[in-house]
């Protein structure tokens, strides 16, 4: 049916993606704090979901601290549980 690899979508045309680094490991001055909603907003979507570490590049240790801080910040109403609905 398909003659070459390009039509099927397979093959060796894989692109190399640079390894993401944890910005908390690189910059020790950067702190994960639930009282800083401005810093935590970078790690949640417009809908209010926590962005996974495979996208942000944070390490497992800091992702756990980050998700805990986001949840604490939601409880004391510094961050919303749900973002704005699309219009």
Residue, then its C-alpha position, 0 to 999 in steps of 0.5 A: x500500500x505505502x511505497x516508502x517510509x515517509x508516507x507511513x510516518x515512520x523512518x529515521x526522521x526523528x529530531x533531537x530535543x535538548x534535555x530539559x533542566x530543573x530550574x530549581x536545581x540550577x538556581x539555588x536562590x529560587x524557592x518554592x513557596x506557597x505564599x508566592x502565587x506569581x512564581x507558582x502561576x508559571x507551573x499551572x495552565x490557564x485552566x488551573x491544572x498543574x503542568x507535568x514535569x515532562x513539560x516543565x523540566x523540573x526534577x521529581x524532587x522539586x515537582x513534588x514540592x511544587x505540586x504541594x505548594x500549589x495545592x496549599x496556595x489553592x487552599x488559602x485562596x491565593x491560586x484558583x482551583x479552576x481557571x477561566x472557561x474558554x469563551 
